[in-house]
Amino acid sequence: DADASQEAVDNAAYAVLDELFKMAKKADISSLESLIDAAKDLLDGNYTSDSLADLKDAIGAAEAVVADQNRGDSDISDAYANLIDAIIGLQMKGNKAALRAMLVKANEVLADADAYVASTIEGLADVTAAAQAVYDDDDALQSEVNEAVKTLTLKVADARLLGDVDGDGKVTTADSAAVLRSAAELESLSSEAAASADVNGDGAADTSDAVLILQYAAEKVQAF
């Protein structure tokens, strides 16, 4: 099923492994050798180093049983069961594509920090550093990657450009108009909008800010 979810794939795999585990006590040398061959095929998979090390150990122990001419039935069944346990214990490394994209965005914001309302990017550097540590961890699990993506995405989403009064992610003439309406007491600005509107940093969102925003939107000035 090309559309099968990862959960469905995992459940199917575990169901097969559970049945194989039940066969451990009946395992003979031939079935142990077959399982060793199957386990070796998994060594090239995208699994964490610790779980791969456990599998390699189990394979080595099973091969020692195969080579031991004095082995007993219990040795075979134990090696078989331990190999199944190691296969079940394999942990996939996380897919980091989304995390990589969010790190790029976060670093873009940090590189242009002066263009943002300071309070909205407070702590972003720390969150980015934590996310980078997960990205750099070759053994990071998908759950860890997902959590890093979520945390970083929410933090980046808080970042607000100076002059972006309406919060649409751009500085346009509409933002200047919003400040003018506020200055004329035709509408009020939220605390977030007011902080974004105060582009000259004098603590007030007024007509002087509206003029600067209009100039920026018209590319008459490059920064506030």
Secondary structure, 3 states (H helix, E strand, C coil): CCCCCHHHHHHHHHHHHHHHHHCHHHCCHHHHHHHHHHHHCCCCCCECHHHHHHHHHHHHHHHHHHHCCCCCHHHHHHHHHHHHHHHHCCCEECCCHHHHHHHHHHHHHHHCHHHECHHHCCCHHHHHHHHHHHHHCCCCEHHHHHHHHHHHHHHHHHCCECCCCCCCCCCCHHHHHHHHHHHCCCCCCCHHHHHHHCCCCCCCCCHHHHHHHHHHHCCCCCCC
